[in-house]
Amino acid sequence: ASWSGWMLPRSLTVRGDAGARHELPASHQPSAAGTVASLAPRAPAPSHKLLSLSVSTRHHRPRPSSGSNAEFNADDDGAEPTASTSRCEQMAHVGRRGRTPNLYWLAPHDEQLRRHPRFIALPPVEDVVVGHESSYRYVRQHTELWDELHAGRITTGCLTAALGFREDGVCKTLGMGRRGGGDHGPLLGAYRRLRLGTMPTSSGMSRAEEETANAERTRAYNSALDALGPAAPIDGGSDDDDDDDDDPIVAEDPAAGTIGGGVEGGGDGKKKKKKKKRRKKRAKGATAKRDASALVGDATPWAAARAMRCKMAARRGEGGVRMAWGSAQEAGTVARLMLHHPECVCEEVGLCCVDVDRWRDEWGLGAVSVPPVGASPDAIVQFPTSSFGQSSDNRSDDDTAGEGWERLVVEVKNHSPFRRDPSGKSGVFYVDDRTPFETPPPYHVPQLQMEMLAADTTAGLLCMQSATRGIRVFRIERDDEYCAGMLRTLGAMHEEYVLRGREPPERMFSDRDWYFDLVRRTVKIARGATLWEEIPHHARLPGEAYDERPFLPASG
C-alpha cells in the first residue's frame, strides 16, 4: 500500500467521481503512436473515471522539428519510411563499419528520462534516509551507496550463480555458458560475497518514519523538476546552415556505407590526406539531419563521459561493447515503453529487499536460514486496470467504481548490434541485424521472478531490445512455488556452506530431486511467457537531444 499511495504521476490526480478522460500535454504525446503490434487482448482506452490531467506548466516543449530528425520525412517518391511505420530507423545502418561503437546510439540520458512528467524519479542519494532494508529501494542504482548495499546479500547479479545454475550440466539446460560448458567460479564468488556480511545502516528512525520521510522527499524532488526544462534541448544552433564550416563531422556516404568510403572513427589506420571539413555539395534530407544530430550530441553535458566509455568498451573488443551496451541503453528502452503507453506511469527504483520472514511464514519454509536477498528492477510501471480488461464502452459504472493500478516490474535486456568486422581488420566493428528472441531464455527467469518477489508485484515485463528490430515485451506471472524453491535453495547453500565456512563443491545439489524440479520449472516458466507486444519504433522523449550516430568519429 505504501508504494501505490503516493507514487502517482506528478500531473495526475485521483478522482472519486467520474472525470474527464486524461490527456497528456501536446509536448508529451508519443511521437509514434499506433505502431505497437499488440499480441495480447487489451482495451485501447485508459480509465475515464479515475484519472484526470491537471493543468501543468511543466516544460511544455515544442514537438521536435523535422530538422532534428525526430521523424523521417518521406522523399518525393515515398521511399523513406515515416515514424508511423513499423520499420526501425536503425535498420538503415546495418552493415556500416567503424572503430568506436556508439553505446548511446539513440539513447537518452537518465536525467532526460527523470524529467518526464509520467516518470517518478528518485532523489539524489544524499537526500535519502537510509536505515531499514525497506528504505534501500529509494537509493538510486549505479551509485556508490547502492553498490555498498550489495555486500553480504544475494542480488540478481549473482542469483543464478548462487542457485548453482552456472554449473556444468545445469548451465547447458538453461542455455548459459559458452558451448554449454559450466563454470564453478561464479558460485564461489556468491559464497564469498555472503561471507562478507551486510553493511550496517541505521537512521535512528522507525520503519514508518523512514518511509514517510523518503516519500515526502521524493515528492518534493519531483515537484522541483516541474520548473526545469529539457536536460539537453534539441535546439541550440545545430540547424543553422551558417555553422557548417565549424562542423567536425564528415558527411556520410549512404551508398558506401561508411564515412568518406572508409571506416568510421579512424579509417583503416593508414595516414591519409586531411579531409576537408565541409563538402562542396551537401545532400539534403537524411544526411543533413544526421550531421545536425552529431553537433547536438557532442554539445550535451555528458558527451565527454559517454565518449570515454565508448572508447574503453571498444578497446575490450566485442565482448566489452556487448556488456556496456546493455546498461547504456536501459533508459532508452524504459522510455520507449512508457512513451508508447500514454496511460502508464513509470517509477525509478533502487534495491528492493525480499522480506524473508514474511515469505518464510506464508510458504512454510520452516527454520531454514535464508540469506539476505535483494533485486533492482530497471523500473516499475503502473497501468490503470482498465487497460487490461474489457473495453470501456462495455463496462458499467459498477465495473469502474473499483478501478485501480496494476504494478509490474520491468526488466530490460538490450542486445548489442555491434560485431567484429568479418574481414579480419583489427579494431573494426560493423552493425549487425540481430533477430529477436522468439521466447525468453530460461536463464532470465530467476532474475525476473526474484524482482517480482522483492518488489511485491504479481507479474513482470521482460523487454528484450534489438537495436534494429525494436523491443519484444514478454509478460511473465509470478510463480510463488518457484520463488519458494529459490529461497529454499539459497537457504540450503547458506546453511550448509556459508555459515560453516566451507566452499561449496561443484554441482552442490546434484543429488537432490527437489533441485532438479526447480531447474525444470525454470524452463517451463520461460516457455509459458506471453508475448505481450512488439514496439518496433524508437519513440523519443520530446525536446531532448539524441545522438543518431552509430559510430563516434576519431576525434570524439
C-alpha positions, -999 to +999 in steps of 0.1 A: +000+000+000+029+023+007+040+020-029+008+029-046-004+055-022+019+083-033+036+071-064+012+088-089+024+109-118+031+145-110+004+158-133-023+132-124-047+132-095-071+105-083-108+114-085-135+097-067-162+108-091-164+105-129-140+128-145-128+137-179-105+112-196-069+123-190-048+135-219-011+144-219+001+178-230+009+180-267+046+182-258+045+147-242+023+128-266+042+098-280+058+106-313+049+073-330+016+063-315-002+034-330+029+014-341+027-013-314+016-047-326-004-058-296-004-096-293-024-099-261-060-087-257-061-052-242-085-024-243-070+006-260-085+032-237-074+041-201-098+047-173-122+076-179-133+078-143-102+076-121-077+100-137-078+135-150-049+156-161-044+188-142-032+220-159+006+220-157+033+243-169+059+217-167+083+223-196+058+223-224+084+217-251+076+221-287+075+190-308+109+183-324+111+198-358+119+177-389+154+192-388+162+173-357+154+141-374+128+132-347+108+118-376+116+105-410+103+127-438+092+108-468+111+115-500+091+126-531+090+090-543+079+077-509+109+055-505+119+067-470+099+053-441+080+076-417+078+074-380+043+058-382+057+027-400+070-004-382+105+000-396+131+007-370+152+036-382+184+019-371+178-008-397+191+017-423+226+015-407+230-023-410+264-031-425+281+002-415+316-001-401+336+019-376+361+017-348+342+032-319+306+019-315+283+045-300+269+027-269+243+055-266+230+054-301+195+069-299+196+066-261+185+094-237+204+102-206+190+092-172+183+129-164+163+133-195+140+104-185+137+117-149+122+150-162+093+134-179+060+140-160+050+104-161+083+092-146+086+091-108+123+098-102+143+090-071+160+119-053+198+121-051+212+096-025+223+124-001+186+132+003+175+097+012+170+084+048+188+050+048+181+027+077+158-004+075+160-026+044+128-011+031+145+022+026+170+008+002+145+010-027+150+048-026+187+045-033+194+052-070+210+024-089+246+026-100+256+049-072+283+042-046+258+036-018+238+012-040+269-008-047+278-009-010+244-022-001+250-054-022+277-066+002+267-098+021+235-100+000+224-122-029+212-099-056+201-107-092+236-102-105+248-133-087+215-151-082+219-178-109+254-184-096+242-189-060+214-212-072+241-234-089+227-226-124+261-217-137+275-252-130+282-278-156+251-296-168+225-272-154+242-244-173+235-262-206+199-269-198+192-232-192+212-220-223+240-203-205+278-205-209+300-208-239+293-240-259+272-253-230+301-255-206+297-246-169+318-225-146+322-231-109+338-197-103+306-177-101+292-199-073+324-194-053+320-156-059+285-157-044+297-177-014+325-151-007+300-122-010+278-137+017+308-143+039+314-105+039+283-097+058+259-068+052+267-032+056+251-018+088+227+011+083+208+030+109+189+062+108+176+063+144+140+063+129+113+037+128+104+020+096+072+040+092+091+073+099+117+064+072+090+057+047+072+089+054+104+110+051+116+093+019+081+095+003+079+133+011+115+139-002+107+120-034+076+140-039+094+173-033+122+163-057+098+155-085+079+187-078+111+206-082+116+190-116+084+207-128+103+241-131+131+226-152+132+224-190+148+196-210+181+183-198+196+187-233+173+206-257+173+197-294+179+232-305+210+253-299+220+264-334+225+229-349+201+237-377+218+269-387+234+265-421+259+292-413+276+269-389+285+243-415+322+255-416+326+245-380+311+210-384+338+185-374+317+156-387+323+145-422+291+139-441+282+103-446+281+085-479+250+062-477+260+044-508+294+034-495+280+026-460+309+044-444+323+079-437+343+090-467+342+055-481+363+041-453+358+031-416+341+055-393+362+069-365+397+064-379+396+047-413+420+018-418+447+032-396+469+045-425+479+081-428+459+100-454+455+135-465+434+156-442+398+157-454+380+190-458+355+197-431+328+206-455+319+190-488+314+212-518+279+199-522+259+185-493+230+162-499+197+173-484+174+151-463+186+124-440+224+131-443+220+167-433+199+157-403+225+132-391+251+160-392+229+182-371+224+153-346+261+149-343+265+185-334+238+183-308+251+150-293+286+165-289+272+196-272+254+177-244+268+180-208+275+142-207+291+139-242+327+137-230+319+110-204+299+090-229+327+092-255+352+079-230+330+049-221+326+041-257+363+042-263+370+020-233+344-006-244+358-007-279+393-014-265+379-045-248+366-059-280+331-072-290+325-087-255+333-053-238+309-035-262+282-061-257+284-058-219+285-020-219+256-016-244+232-033-220+234-008-193+239+022-216+205+015-233+184+009-203+169+044-200+160+044-237+142+011-236+122+021-205+114+055-221+101+038-253+078+015-232+065+045-213+060+067-243+041+041-262+015+038-234+002+073-225-019+058-197+010+043-178+033+057-151+069+046-146+088+046-113+126+046-107+135+021-081+166+012-062+174-020-043+143-039-032+149-063-004+130-096+000+110-098+032+124-132+041+105-135+074+072-128+057+076-154+030+091-180+053+059-179+074+035-178+044+052-206+025+061-228+054+098-228+048+104-236+084+136-226+102+157-226+071+183-198+072+177-178+041+205-152+035+197-115+028+182-113-008+175-082-030+168-072-065+169-040-086+143-039-114+151-015-142+117+002-135+083-004-121+054+005-144+018+012-133-012+007-156-048+016-149-066-018-145-090-008-173-061-011-197-061-048-193-097-057-192-128-052-213-134-022-234-146+009-215-177+010-238-188-023-224-182-015-187-209-004-163-204+021-135-202-007-110-172-021-130-153+011-130-160+021-094-132-001-080-106+006-107-070+010-096-035+004-108-016-027-116+021-026-108+046-046-129+083-048-126+102-040-158+135-059-167+153-047-198+176-069-218+194-049-246+213-068-273+242-051-289+241-047-327+279-044-330+300-073-341+336-077-351+342-070-387+343-103-406+371-090-429+395-095-400+405-059-397+417-052-361+395-029-340+368-026-366+331-033-359+300-034-380+263-030-374+245-064-374+208-071-378+201-093-348+170-114-349+149-110-317+143-139-293+110-158-300+108-168-263+127-156-233+158-176-225+153-197-193+183-181-176+163-148-173+136-164-153+152-164-118+160-127-121+125-116-131+109-138-105+131-125-077+124-089-088+087-096-086+091-111-051+113-083-039+090-055-052+059-074-042+042-075-077+023-103-092+037-100-127+065-085-147+075-074-182+107-086-198+116-061-225+141-076-250+156-049-273+170-055-307+186-022-319+174-029-355+141-045-348+127-028-317+115-043-285+097-075-277+078-073-245+071-106-227+047-108-197+055-134-170+034-140-139+049-145-106+052-182-096+051-184-058+061-221-058+091-213-079+101-184-057+098-206-026+120-231-043+147-204-049+146-193-013+148-229-001+179-235-024+196-203-012+188-213+024+204-247+019+235-232+004+237-206+032+233-232+060+255-260+046+283-239+033+284-202+041+276-204+079+301-233+082+328-215+063+331-243+037+333-236+000+305-252-019+317-281-043+308-283-079+272-292-086+265-289-049+229-302-051+231-326-080+219-355-058+187-338-047+154-343-065+139-311-054+168-292-070+162-306-105+125-299-101+135-262-097+156-264-129+128-280-149+103-254-136+127-226-148+124-239-184+087-243-181+081-207-169+102-194-198+082-214-224+049-201-208+058-164-212+032-143-231+045-122-260+026-091-248+035-067-276+062-056-300+074-020-302+094-016-335+099+022-334+122+044-314+099+070-298+118+099-283+114+120-252+101+153-265+125+182-266+156+161-257+188+156-277+195+122-292+228+111-308+219+093-341+255+083-350+261+045-348+299+052-345+318+081-329+344+099-350+381+096-343+381+129-325+351+120-304 
